Amino acid sequence: MLARCSSAALRGLDAQPVRIEVDISPGLPGLQMVGLADAAVQESRERVRAALRNSGLRVPLTRVVVSLAPADIRKEGPAFDLPIALGLLIASGQLPPEQLEGIWSAAELGLDGALRSIRGALALAMAAREAGAKALLLPWGNAAEAALVEGLPVLGANSLGEALGLLKNPASARRPRARPSSPPPRPAADLADLHGVSHGRRALEIAAAGGHHLLLVGPPGSGKTMLARRLAGLLPPLSDQEGLELTRLQSVAGLIPEGGGLVRQRPFRSPHHSCSGAALVGGGALPRPGELSLAHLGVLFLDELGEFRRSVLDQLRQPLEDGELWVTRSRQRARFPCQIILVAATNPCPCGWFGEPGRECRCSESERRRYWSRLSGPLLDRMDLQVVMRHPEARDLACAYGASADLSRGGEAPECSRVVAARVRRARGRMRQRNPQGCSNGRLPAETLRPILQLEETARTLWESTLERRQLTLRGGLKVLRTARTIADLAGKREVGTAAIAEAFSYRTFDQLA
């Protein structure tokens, strides 16, 4: 007897429909899997047999062939356990075929028949709705995530027996509710805690407002990491559409907790400098997102930038420019979005003290050159803001942590993150109303920059003369204009003046190395 049921296979961020066909025929007992199934799918034979037996169901003692179509697409993971089990039940006469008609399913089976959560449930739900499925049967741990897709009934079950009961009587199903994920709260990190780094704080505000990439160069203890970890808190809240896109991305990567729903928190990713190229940008035989894509709509922080391998860093160049990454393999091609704010931090030399007043650098000139040679000129050119950090003075630390922390000596308390974030939101609002598709200034295409810029004549003269004197590249010059537009937006000005251009040029410290 032949039985059919529907599921899907993940391909990048999308899911492609897969038809599971189960055929039972006379012959020696055994289950053969065909259709480019990986090891996890091949092992489902043992999981399905044990789950059926321990759920009080009959295991067919005959020859069984399971086909996963289309046969030229690689299938991976344990999500096909449930549809294979349901197909076996239909083929052996234990489940009426009409009960599964139009219903998609996906779940990993435990040996006791329990349904375990899978990754990519949101992508699978989107594919099921697009294909016109009547309902989607998933583990209860994935039900809230899949319920984010409107117009598709979701059936959640904890066991194979419960799933069969829902198929027999769908009206008895508990309806999952789409709800926000609840990740562990981040430690409170406020800009008010940072003293003596006013230049870095200003650059951080500009980066948050315009979506500009930021490079921080300074000695150990100058506040580079503390600044970077406060950037995500300055960004505006995610919209519903952005949250859905981020949820799908994290679901494919397996980062959505069981029972979790819509992601509402912007990501902050900080990979170690020893990570590989595939870990940073994504890849694998069946492509998965890397740290670059997992930071989509958030912050990617590369600490100790000079310790990363140059071959790894150079893979960032095109994705930073395009805001998306294409991973191509022999059998498939996958797209991963990566609209991020890159924050990179590095020491000026291997010992960390080159150029710092009162400190002696122990590095030779050749060691410093070799250290900076890991950062290619094109990568430095893509950093909108390049900031030199200095070690805070003792009086700044005393204001923050010493006896004079009450500012009784006339000092001013730094602005808190809430005040700065409000300015960032107002600037982003101006960009949404003015820029094409509401994009941030940092992502403005060159062809649309000129009418949006509204550059004063004196500011244009200053930009042209400084550009010629400093011999910036065309990309570097355009980044100065985008940064100046963001500075004007933060100030609430319609036109970009000389002050904004001058400040934007002050953040191009390392162009001579590009």
C-alpha positions in Angstrom: 0.0 0.0 0.0 1.2 3.5 -0.8 0.8 6.5 1.5 1.7 10.2 1.1 2.2 13.1 3.5 3.8 16.5 3.4 6.7 18.3 5.2 9.5 20.6 4.2 13.3 20.8 4.1 15.3 23.9 5.1 17.3 25.7 2.4 19.0 28.7 3.9 16.2 30.9 5.4 13.5 29.2 3.4 11.7 25.9 3.5 11.0 23.8 0.4 8.0 21.4 0.3 8.9 17.7 0.6 6.6 14.9 -0.2 7.1 11.8 1.9 5.9 8.6 0.2 5.8 5.3 2.1 5.3 2.0 0.3 4.7 -1.3 2.0 5.2 -4.5 -0.1 5.9 -8.2 0.5 9.5 -9.0 1.3 12.0 -9.3 4.0 11.3 -6.9 6.9 13.3 -3.7 6.6 13.0 0.0 6.0 14.9 1.6 3.1 15.3 5.4 2.9 15.8 7.1 -0.5 15.9 10.8 -1.6 19.3 12.2 -0.6 18.8 11.8 3.2 21.7 12.6 5.5 22.7 10.5 8.5 20.2 12.1 10.9 17.3 11.2 8.5 18.7 7.7 7.9 18.7 7.1 11.6 15.0 8.0 11.8 14.4 4.3 11.0 15.3 3.2 14.5 13.6 6.2 16.2 10.3 5.7 14.3 10.2 1.9 15.0 10.8 2.4 18.7 8.3 5.3 18.9 5.6 3.3 17.2 6.1 0.3 19.4 6.3 2.3 22.7 3.1 4.2 21.7 1.1 0.9 21.4 1.1 0.9 17.6 2.0 -1.9 15.2 5.3 -1.8 13.4 4.9 -3.3 9.9 7.0 -6.6 9.6 7.5 -6.3 5.9 9.5 -4.5 3.3 9.1 -0.7 3.6 10.5 2.0 1.2 10.4 5.7 2.2 11.0 8.2 -0.5 11.6 11.9 0.2 10.8 13.9 -3.0 12.1 15.8 -4.8 15.0 13.4 -4.8 17.7 15.8 -5.9 17.5 18.1 -2.8 19.6 17.2 0.3 17.5 16.5 3.4 18.9 16.9 6.9 17.9 16.7 10.5 15.4 14.7 12.5 12.3 16.8 11.5 11.1 14.0 9.1 10.6 11.5 11.9 6.9 12.4 12.5 5.8 12.5 8.8 7.6 9.2 8.2 5.8 7.7 11.2 2.4 9.0 10.0 3.0 7.7 6.5 3.8 4.2 8.0 0.5 4.3 9.9 -1.5 5.2 6.8 0.3 2.6 4.7 -0.3 -0.1 7.3 -4.0 0.8 7.7 -3.7 2.2 11.3 -4.6 5.8 10.3 -7.3 6.8 7.8 -5.6 8.8 4.9 -8.3 11.5 5.0 -7.3 12.5 8.5 -3.9 13.7 7.2 -5.1 15.2 4.0 -3.8 18.8 3.5 -1.9 18.7 6.9 1.8 19.2 7.0 3.9 17.8 9.9 7.4 17.9 11.3 9.0 16.8 14.6 11.7 14.7 16.0 10.5 11.5 17.7 11.8 10.2 21.0 12.0 6.5 21.5 9.1 6.8 23.9 7.0 8.6 21.3 7.6 12.1 22.6 7.7 14.9 20.1 10.8 17.0 20.3 11.3 20.5 19.1 13.0 21.2 15.7 14.7 24.3 14.2 13.2 26.3 11.4 9.6 26.0 12.5 8.7 29.5 11.4 10.2 29.0 7.9 8.3 25.7 7.6 5.0 27.4 8.6 5.5 30.1 6.0 6.1 27.4 3.3 3.0 25.5 4.4 0.8 28.6 4.2 2.2 29.5 0.8 1.5 25.9 -0.4 -2.1 26.1 0.8 -1.9 23.6 3.7 -5.0 23.2 5.9 -2.9 22.9 9.1 0.5 22.3 10.5 1.3 19.6 13.1 4.3 20.4 15.3 5.7 19.7 18.7 4.1 21.9 21.3 7.5 23.6 21.9 7.4 25.0 18.4 3.7 25.8 18.3 4.0 29.4 19.6 6.7 30.2 17.0 4.7 28.8 14.1 1.6 30.6 15.3 3.3 33.9 14.3 2.2 33.0 10.7 -1.3 34.3 10.2 -3.9 32.3 8.4 -2.4 28.9 9.2 -3.9 26.7 11.9 -1.2 25.2 14.1 -1.7 21.9 16.0 0.7 21.3 18.9 1.3 18.0 20.5 3.6 16.5 23.1 3.6 12.9 21.9 2.8 10.7 19.0 -0.4 9.5 20.7 -1.6 13.0 21.3 -0.8 13.9 17.7 -3.0 11.1 16.5 -5.8 12.3 18.7 -5.6 15.8 17.2 -5.7 14.4 13.7 -8.9 12.4 14.7 -10.5 15.4 16.4 -8.8 18.7 15.4 -11.4 20.7 17.3 -9.9 19.4 20.6 -6.5 21.0 19.9 -5.2 23.7 22.2 -4.5 26.8 20.2 -1.0 28.2 20.7 -0.7 31.9 21.1 2.1 33.8 19.5 4.0 35.6 22.2 7.4 37.3 22.5 10.4 35.3 23.3 11.8 35.9 26.7 15.6 35.7 26.5 17.6 36.2 29.7 17.8 39.9 30.6 21.0 41.6 29.7 23.1 43.1 32.5 22.3 46.8 32.9 24.8 48.7 30.9 24.3 52.5 30.7 26.3 55.2 29.1 26.1 57.1 32.4 28.7 54.7 33.7 31.3 55.9 31.3 33.5 58.9 32.2 36.3 60.5 30.3 35.4 59.0 26.9 33.3 61.9 25.4 34.7 61.5 21.9 33.9 57.8 21.9 30.4 58.4 23.3 29.7 60.9 20.5 30.9 58.4 17.8 28.7 55.7 19.4 25.6 58.0 19.2 26.3 58.8 15.5 26.8 55.1 14.7 23.5 54.2 16.4 21.6 57.0 14.6 22.9 56.4 11.1 23.7 52.7 11.2 27.5 53.4 10.6 30.3 51.0 11.2 32.6 52.0 14.0 36.3 51.3 14.6 37.8 51.9 18.1 41.5 52.0 18.5 43.1 52.6 21.9 45.2 51.1 24.7 43.9 48.5 27.1 41.4 49.9 29.6 40.4 52.9 27.4 36.7 51.9 27.3 36.4 50.3 23.9 34.5 47.2 25.0 32.3 49.1 27.4 31.3 51.4 24.6 30.5 48.6 22.2 28.3 46.8 24.7 26.2 49.8 25.1 25.4 50.3 21.4 22.5 47.9 21.2 20.7 49.8 24.0 20.7 53.0 21.9 19.0 51.4 18.8 15.3 51.9 18.3 12.9 48.9 19.1 12.3 46.3 16.4 9.2 46.7 14.3 6.9 43.7 13.9 8.3 42.9 10.4 11.9 43.1 11.6 11.0 40.9 14.6 9.5 38.3 12.3 12.6 38.3 10.0 14.9 38.0 13.0 12.8 35.3 14.5 13.0 33.2 11.3 16.7 33.7 11.1 17.3 32.6 14.7 14.9 29.7 14.3 16.8 28.4 11.3 20.0 28.7 13.5 18.3 26.8 16.3 18.5 29.8 18.8 14.8 30.1 19.6 14.1 28.6 23.0 11.4 26.0 23.4 8.1 27.7 23.7 9.5 31.0 22.4 7.9 33.2 19.9 8.6 36.6 18.3 12.1 38.0 19.0 11.9 41.5 20.3 15.5 42.1 21.3 18.2 43.3 18.9 21.1 40.9 18.8 24.6 41.6 20.1 27.1 39.0 18.8 30.8 39.0 19.9 32.7 36.1 18.3 36.2 35.1 19.5 39.1 36.2 17.3 40.0 32.5 16.7 36.8 31.8 14.8 36.9 30.4 11.3 35.6 32.1 8.2 32.6 29.7 8.1 31.8 30.5 11.7 31.9 34.3 11.1 30.1 34.6 7.7 28.3 31.3 7.5 28.6 28.2 5.4 28.8 24.4 5.6 27.8 21.7 3.2 24.2 22.7 3.9 24.6 26.4 4.5 23.8 27.9 7.9 24.0 31.4 9.1 27.2 32.6 10.8 27.9 35.3 13.4 27.5 38.0 10.7 23.9 37.0 9.9 23.0 36.2 13.5 23.8 39.9 14.2 21.3 41.0 11.6 19.4 44.2 12.7 21.8 44.4 15.6 25.5 44.7 16.5 28.4 42.6 15.6 31.4 43.3 17.9 34.8 42.1 16.8 37.1 42.6 19.8 40.9 42.4 19.3 40.4 43.0 15.6 44.1 42.8 15.0 44.2 39.2 16.2 41.7 37.9 13.6 43.1 36.2 10.5 43.2 38.6 7.5 41.6 36.0 5.3 38.7 35.8 7.7 38.3 39.6 8.0 38.4 40.1 4.2 35.3 37.9 3.8 33.4 40.7 5.5 34.0 43.3 2.8 31.2 42.6 0.3 28.5 41.7 2.9 29.2 44.9 4.8 28.6 46.8 1.5 25.5 44.9 0.3 23.8 44.1 3.6 23.3 40.5 2.6 25.4 37.4 2.0 25.1 34.6 -0.6 26.6 31.2 0.3 27.0 29.1 -2.8 27.6 25.3 -2.7 27.6 22.7 -5.4 24.0 21.7 -4.7 22.4 24.9 -3.4 22.7 28.6 -3.0 21.4 30.4 0.1 20.9 34.0 1.0 21.3 35.4 4.5 20.6 39.0 5.5 23.3 40.9 7.4 22.2 44.5 7.9 24.4 45.1 10.9 26.4 47.8 12.7 29.9 46.5 12.9 31.9 47.7 15.9 35.6 46.7 15.8 38.1 47.3 18.6 41.8 46.9 18.5 45.0 48.0 20.2 47.3 50.4 18.3 50.1 47.8 18.5 50.7 44.3 20.0 51.7 45.6 23.4 48.8 48.2 23.3 50.6 51.4 24.3 51.9 52.9 21.1 51.2 56.7 21.1 49.9 56.7 24.7 51.4 59.6 26.7 53.4 58.4 29.7 53.6 54.9 28.5 56.5 53.3 26.6 55.7 51.0 23.6 57.7 47.8 23.6 57.0 47.0 19.9 59.4 47.6 17.0 58.3 49.4 13.9 58.2 46.1 12.0 56.0 44.5 14.6 53.5 47.4 14.4 53.4 47.2 10.7 52.9 43.5 10.8 50.1 43.9 13.3 48.2 46.4 11.2 48.8 44.5 8.0 46.1 42.1 9.1 43.6 44.9 8.4 43.4 45.4 4.7 42.9 48.9 3.3 39.5 48.1 1.7 38.2 46.9 5.1 39.4 50.0 6.9 37.9 52.1 4.1 34.5 50.5 4.9 34.6 51.7 8.5 32.5 55.0 8.6 33.8 56.1 12.0 37.4 55.6 13.0 38.0 56.7 16.6 41.2 57.0 18.6 40.6 56.3 22.3 42.7 57.6 25.1 43.1 56.2 28.6 40.8 58.0 31.0 42.5 60.4 33.4 42.5 59.8 37.1 40.1 62.7 37.8 37.6 61.1 35.4 37.7 57.8 37.3 37.5 59.7 40.6 34.3 61.4 39.5 32.8 58.0 38.6 34.0 55.8 41.4 35.9 57.9 44.0 35.0 60.2 46.8 33.8 62.9 44.4 31.3 60.7 42.7 28.6 63.1 43.9 30.1 65.7 41.4 30.5 68.1 44.3 33.6 69.5 42.5 31.7 70.9 39.6 31.8 68.0 37.2 28.9 67.1 34.9 27.3 63.7 34.9 27.4 61.9 31.5 24.1 61.5 29.7 22.4 58.2 30.3 21.5 55.8 27.6 17.8 56.7 27.7 18.5 60.4 26.8 20.8 59.5 24.0 18.5 56.8 22.7 15.7 59.4 22.5 17.8 61.5 20.2 18.7 58.5 18.1 15.0 57.7 17.7 14.2 61.2 16.6 17.0 61.1 14.0 15.9 57.7 12.7 12.4 59.1 12.4 13.7 61.9 10.1 15.5 59.2 8.0 12.3 57.1 7.7 10.4 60.0 6.3 13.0 61.2 3.9 15.2 58.3 2.7 14.1 55.7 0.1 12.3 52.8 1.9 13.1 54.5 5.2 16.7 53.1 5.2 19.3 54.6 7.6 21.9 57.1 6.3 24.7 54.5 6.6 22.9 52.4 3.9 22.0 55.1 1.5 22.8 54.1 -2.1 25.3 56.5 -3.8 22.8 57.3 -6.6 20.2 58.6 -4.1 22.6 60.4 -1.8 22.9 63.8 -3.6 19.3 65.0 -3.4 19.0 63.8 0.2 22.2 65.3 1.3 21.2 69.0 1.0 24.8 70.3 1.3 25.4 73.9 1.9 27.8 75.6 -0.6 30.5 76.3 2.0 30.2 72.7 3.3 30.6 71.4 -0.3 33.8 73.5 -0.7 35.2 72.2 2.6 34.4 68.6 1.6 36.1 68.9 -1.8 39.2 70.6 -0.6 39.7 68.2 2.3 39.0 65.2 0.1 41.7 66.3 -2.3 44.2 67.2 0.5 43.8 63.9 2.4 43.4 61.8 -0.8 40.5 59.8 0.3 38.9 57.1 -1.9 35.6 57.7 -3.5 34.0 55.3 -1.0 35.7 57.1 1.9 34.4 60.5 0.6 30.8 59.2 0.4 31.0 57.8 3.9 32.0 61.3 5.1 28.9 62.7 3.5 26.6 60.0 5.0 28.1 60.6 8.4 27.7 64.4 8.1 24.0 63.8 7.1 23.5 61.8 10.3 25.2 64.5 12.4 22.8 67.1 10.9 19.8 64.8 11.6 20.9 64.4 15.2 21.0 68.2 15.5 17.6 68.5 13.8 18.9 70.5 10.8 17.6 70.3 7.3 20.9 71.1 5.6 24.4 69.8 6.1 26.7 72.6 7.2 30.5 73.0 7.5 30.4 71.9 11.2 28.9 68.6 10.3 31.4 68.0 7.5 34.3 69.0 9.7 33.2 66.6 12.5 32.6 63.8 10.0 36.2 64.2 8.7 37.5 64.0 12.3 36.3 60.4 12.4 38.5 59.3 9.4 41.7 58.8 11.4 43.2 55.8 9.6 42.5 56.6 5.9 46.2 56.9 5.3 46.4 53.1 6.0 43.7 52.3 3.5 
